[in-house]
Amino acid sequence: MSMNTRRFPSADSPIRLCLIHFIGMMLLCFSISPAFAQVTEVNTSGADSGAALVPVPVLYGQIYTLQNGYRNWTGGYLDVRDSRCNSNTLCVSTAKLANRDKGSGRWMILPVDVSKTSGDPVIQGDHVYLINQYPATTGTGDGAPGGYLDARGELCQSNVLCVSTSLTKNTSASSSIWQILPMGGGMTGQPINLDQEIHLLNRKVINDMHTYLDVRGNSCQQNWLCVSTSMGWNRDQGSGSWRFVALVPAP
C-alpha cells in the first residue's frame, strides 16, 4: 500500500529561507520592544527635563549677580571697583567674573514700596533699590554694605549720567531708585524671572526724561566695561540689557 508523504522545503529552498527570516524578525521585535519602552519613559519623565522649563522668580531680599547683554551677553557683571567716583562711595563698572572680589559683583534687591516684603516676587514695573555686597571702607566704616546703586554726575563716557554707589538712598532726587522693565521697555505686571532680559530705568529726572543703566567705554577702574546711563534702552547691541543670575556656589 502506497502512502503520500508530505515533504518539507529543503534548507536552501527560497520558502524555507523566507520562513527562517520571518521567525527571526519576530523574535527580534519582541526582544527589543521593552528596551524601547524603558528608554522612552526615562527621557520623557526625567526630573531635569521638566525643571529646566519652570521659570524661577526674582525675590525681594535675595542676592543676585547682574549680567549685561552687550554683544550677546559678553558685557560682564555689574561690579564695584575703586572708590569716590563722582564724590560717591564706590565706582561702578562691569567685571568679567560674577564675583570678582568679596561680593563686589553681588547685589541685594529691595522694594521701594513698603507694602512689599522680603520673599515677595519682583514684578515688572516695580521700583527697587540695588545694594552692593562689597564691604565698604568709607562712610559708616568697615563691614558696611557697598552702597546703593546710584546715578550721580553727568556726561561719563559720553553718556548721560555717571553711575556709582551711595551709602544713602538719595530718595529726594530718586537717583538710587531703579524701575525694572521687561525687554523693550513695556510693562505687563508679570513677575521678573532669573535670566530674563530686562532694562533698569533710573528715576532721576534729567532734561524731563529718565535714563537707562548702560555700558559704554571700557577699562574704567581697570575693570571690563564702564557703566553709566543712556537715554535709550538699547543704545548699542544690547548695552542697556541686563538679567538677574543666581549666585554660583563657591567651589
Residue, then its C-alpha position, 0 to 999 in steps of 0.5 A: m500500500s502506497m502512502n503520500t508523504r508530505r515533504f518539507p522545503s529543503a534548507d536552501s529552498p527560497i520558502r524555507l529561507c523566507l520562513i527562517h527570516f520571518i521567525g527571526m524578525m519576530l523574535l527580534c521585535f519582541s526582544i527589543s520592544p521593552a528596551f524601547a519602552q524603558v528608554t522612552e519613559v526615562n527621557t520623557s519623565g526625567a526630573d531635569s527635563g521638566a525643571a529646566l522649563v519652570p521659570v524661577p522668580v526674582l525675590y525681594g531680599q535675595i542676592y543676585t549677580l547682574q549680567n549685561g547683554y552687550r554683544n550677546w551677553t559678553g558685557g560682564y557683571l555689574d561690579v564695584r571697583d575703586s572708590r569716590c567716583n563722582s564724590n560717591t562711595l564706590c565706582v561702578s563698572t562691569a567685571k568679567l567674573a560674577n564675583r570678582d572680589k568679596g561680593s563686589g559683583r553681588w547685589m541685594i534687591l529691595p522694594v521701594d514700596v513698603s507694602k512689599t516684603s522680603g520673599d515677595p516676587v519682583i514684578q515688572g514695573d516695580h521700583v527697587y533699590l540695588i545694594n552692593q555686597y562689597p564691604a565698604t571702607t568709607g562712610t559708616g566704616d568697615g563691614a558696611p554694605g557697598g552702597y546703593l546703586d546710584a546715578r550721580g554726575e553727568l556726561c561719563q563716557s559720553n553718556v548721560l549720567c555717571v553711575s556709582t554707589s551711595l551709602t544713602k538712598n538719595t530718595s529726594a532726587s530718586s537717583s538710587i531708585w531703579q524701575i525694572l522693565p521687561m525687554g523693550g521697555g513695556m510693562t505687563g505686571q508679570p513677575i521678573n524671572l532669573d535670566q530674563e532680559i530686562h532694562l533698569l530705568n533710573r528715576k532721576v529726572i534729567n532734561d524731563m526724561h529718565t535714563y537707562l543703566d548702560v555700558r559704554g567705554n571700557s577699562c574704567q577702574q581697570n575693570w571690563l566695561c564702564v557703566s553709566t546711563s543712556m537715554g535709550w534702552n538699547r543704545d548699542q547691541g544690547s548695552g542697556s540689557w541686563r538679567f538677574v543670575a543666581l549666585v554660583p556656589a563657591p567651589 
